[in-house]
């Protein structure tokens, strides 16, 4: 699951969330190398002919386009959400693509965690509401992961609401 609770620091609970990546950087390099090999092998018979020079720009453009699309996918998935729950404050910081940062905080006693079964941009949409703002949490997670995360956050908020 692409989230983890860091070891507690006193009364503080910290959560890190990130999107799942099925293709790591090393896999991307392997994929590009394999694609290049699949393109080159049939061209071996054309070495020294004008046909090779006619095909080469298109084949190189294909490899560049694949690299560009994979690189864009990596940049777009550079999302990290950090949540900290303390007895006096719940803080959520979202680090988005291109260095965009969004902050939200509220008193844990008044924070309302809602798992919207329908009506959100994704099924089982998870939101936190407090201080007059509602923010999404883990929109990149699967439905089951959002349900599990909601249960885990509720467990950590419960003692704070009961005054323990």
Short mmCIF file of the C-alpha atoms (twelve columns), coordinates in Angstrom:
data_MODEL
# 
_entry.id   MODEL 
# 
loop_
_atom_site.group_PDB 
_atom_site.id 
_atom_site.type_symbol 
_atom_site.label_atom_id 
_atom_site.label_alt_id 
_atom_site.label_comp_id 
_atom_site.label_asym_id 
_atom_site.label_seq_id 
_atom_site.Cartn_x 
_atom_site.Cartn_y 
_atom_site.Cartn_z 
_atom_site.pdbx_PDB_model_num 
ATOM 1   C CA . UNK A 1   0.000   0.000  0.000   1 
ATOM 2   C CA . UNK A 2   1.487   3.372  -0.934  1 
ATOM 3   C CA . UNK A 3   1.176   4.920  2.508   1 
ATOM 4   C CA . UNK A 4   3.012   4.497  5.758   1 
ATOM 5   C CA . UNK A 5   2.692   5.686  9.328   1 
ATOM 6   C CA . UNK A 6   6.048   6.883  10.574  1 
ATOM 7   C CA . UNK A 7   7.145   5.912  14.088  1 
ATOM 8   C CA . UNK A 8   5.336   8.078  16.675  1 
ATOM 9   C CA . UNK A 9   7.174   11.148 17.921  1 
ATOM 10  C CA . UNK A 10  5.693   11.693 21.366  1 
ATOM 11  C CA . UNK A 11  1.982   12.438 20.895  1 
ATOM 12  C CA . UNK A 12  2.416   13.041 17.165  1 
ATOM 13  C CA . UNK A 13  1.326   10.591 14.442  1 
ATOM 14  C CA . UNK A 14  2.734   11.186 10.944  1 
ATOM 15  C CA . UNK A 15  1.443   9.710  7.709   1 
ATOM 16  C CA . UNK A 16  3.073   9.727  4.252   1 
ATOM 17  C CA . UNK A 17  1.023   8.972  1.102   1 
ATOM 18  C CA . UNK A 18  2.259   8.653  -2.469  1 
ATOM 19  C CA . UNK A 19  0.884   7.296  -5.780  1 
ATOM 20  C CA . UNK A 20  1.656   3.717  -6.732  1 
ATOM 21  C CA . UNK A 21  4.168   3.351  -9.548  1 
ATOM 22  C CA . UNK A 22  4.074   0.142  -11.521 1 
ATOM 23  C CA . UNK A 23  7.138   1.091  -13.568 1 
ATOM 24  C CA . UNK A 24  10.204  2.282  -11.628 1 
ATOM 25  C CA . UNK A 25  12.985  4.300  -13.284 1 
ATOM 26  C CA . UNK A 26  15.109  1.188  -13.771 1 
ATOM 27  C CA . UNK A 27  12.165  -0.490 -15.492 1 
ATOM 28  C CA . UNK A 28  11.728  2.534  -17.763 1 
ATOM 29  C CA . UNK A 29  15.350  2.249  -18.918 1 
ATOM 30  C CA . UNK A 30  14.871  -1.474 -19.543 1 
ATOM 31  C CA . UNK A 31  11.669  -0.857 -21.485 1 
ATOM 32  C CA . UNK A 32  13.322  1.779  -23.690 1 
ATOM 33  C CA . UNK A 33  16.343  -0.485 -24.290 1 
ATOM 34  C CA . UNK A 34  14.073  -3.409 -25.202 1 
ATOM 35  C CA . UNK A 35  12.023  -1.223 -27.548 1 
ATOM 36  C CA . UNK A 36  15.185  0.089  -29.219 1 
ATOM 37  C CA . UNK A 37  16.437  -3.480 -29.650 1 
ATOM 38  C CA . UNK A 38  13.129  -4.547 -31.217 1 
ATOM 39  C CA . UNK A 39  13.412  -1.646 -33.648 1 
ATOM 40  C CA . UNK A 40  17.083  -2.225 -34.525 1 
ATOM 41  C CA . UNK A 41  17.015  -5.996 -35.169 1 
ATOM 42  C CA . UNK A 42  14.763  -5.820 -38.267 1 
ATOM 43  C CA . UNK A 43  16.869  -2.931 -39.598 1 
ATOM 44  C CA . UNK A 44  20.111  -4.940 -39.645 1 
ATOM 45  C CA . UNK A 45  19.298  -6.135 -43.159 1 
ATOM 46  C CA . UNK A 46  18.955  -2.513 -44.298 1 
ATOM 47  C CA . UNK A 47  22.396  -1.310 -43.181 1 
ATOM 48  C CA . UNK A 48  24.093  0.535  -46.019 1 
ATOM 49  C CA . UNK A 49  20.904  1.175  -47.981 1 
ATOM 50  C CA . UNK A 50  19.078  4.471  -48.503 1 
ATOM 51  C CA . UNK A 51  15.914  2.903  -47.023 1 
ATOM 52  C CA . UNK A 52  17.573  2.849  -43.585 1 
ATOM 53  C CA . UNK A 53  18.179  6.602  -43.749 1 
ATOM 54  C CA . UNK A 54  14.551  7.160  -44.735 1 
ATOM 55  C CA . UNK A 55  13.242  5.121  -41.779 1 
ATOM 56  C CA . UNK A 56  15.764  6.232  -39.161 1 
ATOM 57  C CA . UNK A 57  14.267  9.679  -38.348 1 
ATOM 58  C CA . UNK A 58  10.825  8.149  -37.767 1 
ATOM 59  C CA . UNK A 59  12.185  5.379  -35.562 1 
ATOM 60  C CA . UNK A 60  14.224  7.827  -33.492 1 
ATOM 61  C CA . UNK A 61  11.169  10.076 -33.169 1 
ATOM 62  C CA . UNK A 62  9.198   7.060  -31.915 1 
ATOM 63  C CA . UNK A 63  11.810  6.323  -29.226 1 
ATOM 64  C CA . UNK A 64  11.905  9.983  -28.218 1 
ATOM 65  C CA . UNK A 65  8.083   10.113 -27.972 1 
ATOM 66  C CA . UNK A 66  8.019   7.012  -25.754 1 
ATOM 67  C CA . UNK A 67  10.735  8.477  -23.511 1 
ATOM 68  C CA . UNK A 68  8.908   11.833 -23.320 1 
ATOM 69  C CA . UNK A 69  5.557   10.201 -22.405 1 
ATOM 70  C CA . UNK A 70  7.132   8.055  -19.676 1 
ATOM 71  C CA . UNK A 71  9.072   11.022 -18.295 1 
ATOM 72  C CA . UNK A 72  5.892   13.128 -18.209 1 
ATOM 73  C CA . UNK A 73  4.121   10.325 -16.363 1 
ATOM 74  C CA . UNK A 74  6.907   10.304 -13.751 1 
ATOM 75  C CA . UNK A 75  6.737   14.087 -13.304 1 
ATOM 76  C CA . UNK A 76  2.937   14.086 -12.975 1 
ATOM 77  C CA . UNK A 77  3.097   11.403 -10.276 1 
ATOM 78  C CA . UNK A 78  5.469   13.378 -8.033  1 
ATOM 79  C CA . UNK A 79  2.782   13.749 -5.390  1 
ATOM 80  C CA . UNK A 80  3.397   13.284 -1.684  1 
ATOM 81  C CA . UNK A 81  0.821   13.961 0.990   1 
ATOM 82  C CA . UNK A 82  2.056   14.354 4.561   1 
ATOM 83  C CA . UNK A 83  -0.373  14.347 7.450   1 
ATOM 84  C CA . UNK A 84  0.500   14.990 11.073  1 
ATOM 85  C CA . UNK A 85  -1.917  14.435 13.923  1 
ATOM 86  C CA . UNK A 86  -1.064  16.018 17.279  1 
ATOM 87  C CA . UNK A 87  -3.309  16.604 20.316  1 
ATOM 88  C CA . UNK A 88  -3.797  20.239 19.271  1 
ATOM 89  C CA . UNK A 89  -3.579  20.234 15.462  1 
ATOM 90  C CA . UNK A 90  -4.144  18.107 12.361  1 
ATOM 91  C CA . UNK A 91  -1.955  19.253 9.464   1 
ATOM 92  C CA . UNK A 92  -2.066  18.081 5.856   1 
ATOM 93  C CA . UNK A 93  0.592   19.183 3.359   1 
ATOM 94  C CA . UNK A 94  0.328   18.137 -0.290  1 
ATOM 95  C CA . UNK A 95  3.451   18.419 -2.415  1 
ATOM 96  C CA . UNK A 96  2.234   18.274 -6.004  1 
ATOM 97  C CA . UNK A 97  3.899   18.144 -9.396  1 
ATOM 98  C CA . UNK A 98  6.207   21.026 -10.296 1 
ATOM 99  C CA . UNK A 99  6.789   21.888 -6.626  1 
ATOM 100 C CA . UNK A 100 3.215   23.041 -5.965  1 
ATOM 101 C CA . UNK A 101 2.459   22.967 -2.225  1 
ATOM 102 C CA . UNK A 102 -0.939  23.085 -0.524  1 
ATOM 103 C CA . UNK A 103 -1.436  23.305 3.264   1 
ATOM 104 C CA . UNK A 104 -4.428  22.638 5.492   1 
ATOM 105 C CA . UNK A 105 -4.776  22.468 9.255   1 
ATOM 106 C CA . UNK A 106 -7.520  22.199 11.863  1 
ATOM 107 C CA . UNK A 107 -8.219  21.351 15.473  1 
ATOM 108 C CA . UNK A 108 -8.446  17.517 15.776  1 
ATOM 109 C CA . UNK A 109 -11.513 17.770 17.986  1 
ATOM 110 C CA . UNK A 110 -13.489 19.373 15.143  1 
ATOM 111 C CA . UNK A 111 -11.992 17.536 12.159  1 
ATOM 112 C CA . UNK A 112 -14.544 15.434 10.307  1 
ATOM 113 C CA . UNK A 113 -13.277 12.545 8.186   1 
ATOM 114 C CA . UNK A 114 -15.774 11.509 5.499   1 
ATOM 115 C CA . UNK A 115 -15.641 8.605  3.084   1 
ATOM 116 C CA . UNK A 116 -18.065 9.472  0.266   1 
ATOM 117 C CA . UNK A 117 -19.240 6.212  -1.314  1 
ATOM 118 C CA . UNK A 118 -20.517 8.104  -4.373  1 
ATOM 119 C CA . UNK A 119 -20.628 11.672 -5.589  1 
ATOM 120 C CA . UNK A 120 -16.882 12.378 -5.579  1 
ATOM 121 C CA . UNK A 121 -14.424 12.425 -8.459  1 
ATOM 122 C CA . UNK A 122 -13.442 8.856  -7.501  1 
ATOM 123 C CA . UNK A 123 -15.411 6.105  -5.718  1 
ATOM 124 C CA . UNK A 124 -14.886 6.020  -1.939  1 
ATOM 125 C CA . UNK A 125 -13.714 9.650  -1.998  1 
ATOM 126 C CA . UNK A 126 -11.938 10.521 1.271   1 
ATOM 127 C CA . UNK A 127 -12.120 14.061 2.664   1 
ATOM 128 C CA . UNK A 128 -11.127 15.930 5.808   1 
ATOM 129 C CA . UNK A 129 -13.218 18.907 6.890   1 
ATOM 130 C CA . UNK A 130 -12.324 21.503 9.474   1 
ATOM 131 C CA . UNK A 131 -11.740 25.233 9.904   1 
ATOM 132 C CA . UNK A 132 -14.320 25.861 7.157   1 
ATOM 133 C CA . UNK A 133 -12.448 23.928 4.450   1 
ATOM 134 C CA . UNK A 134 -12.828 20.453 3.040   1 
ATOM 135 C CA . UNK A 135 -9.777  18.815 1.451   1 
ATOM 136 C CA . UNK A 136 -9.321  15.517 -0.324  1 
ATOM 137 C CA . UNK A 137 -6.938  12.882 0.927   1 
ATOM 138 C CA . UNK A 138 -5.352  10.103 -1.113  1 
ATOM 139 C CA . UNK A 139 -7.351  10.547 -4.326  1 
ATOM 140 C CA . UNK A 140 -4.640  8.489  -6.081  1 
ATOM 141 C CA . UNK A 141 -5.223  5.452  -3.816  1 
ATOM 142 C CA . UNK A 142 -7.495  2.541  -4.715  1 
ATOM 143 C CA . UNK A 143 -10.988 2.253  -3.205  1 
ATOM 144 C CA . UNK A 144 -9.878  -0.432 -0.741  1 
ATOM 145 C CA . UNK A 145 -6.829  1.598  0.274   1 
ATOM 146 C CA . UNK A 146 -8.983  4.685  0.939   1 
ATOM 147 C CA . UNK A 147 -11.369 2.618  3.105   1 
ATOM 148 C CA . UNK A 148 -8.434  1.195  5.081   1 
ATOM 149 C CA . UNK A 149 -6.833  4.624  5.428   1 
ATOM 150 C CA . UNK A 150 -10.109 6.117  6.707   1 
ATOM 151 C CA . UNK A 151 -10.265 3.423  9.396   1 
ATOM 152 C CA . UNK A 152 -6.626  4.039  10.401  1 
ATOM 153 C CA . UNK A 153 -7.081  7.821  10.652  1 
ATOM 154 C CA . UNK A 154 -10.309 7.398  12.627  1 
ATOM 155 C CA . UNK A 155 -8.432  5.154  15.090  1 
ATOM 156 C CA . UNK A 156 -5.800  7.848  15.617  1 
ATOM 157 C CA . UNK A 157 -8.323  10.678 15.974  1 
ATOM 158 C CA . UNK A 158 -10.623 8.827  18.403  1 
ATOM 159 C CA . UNK A 159 -8.455  9.254  21.569  1 
ATOM 160 C CA . UNK A 160 -7.972  12.963 20.800  1 
ATOM 161 C CA . UNK A 161 -11.721 13.552 20.597  1 
ATOM 162 C CA . UNK A 162 -12.339 11.690 23.835  1 
ATOM 163 C CA . UNK A 163 -9.820  13.900 25.621  1 
ATOM 164 C CA . UNK A 164 -7.239  11.208 26.373  1 
# 
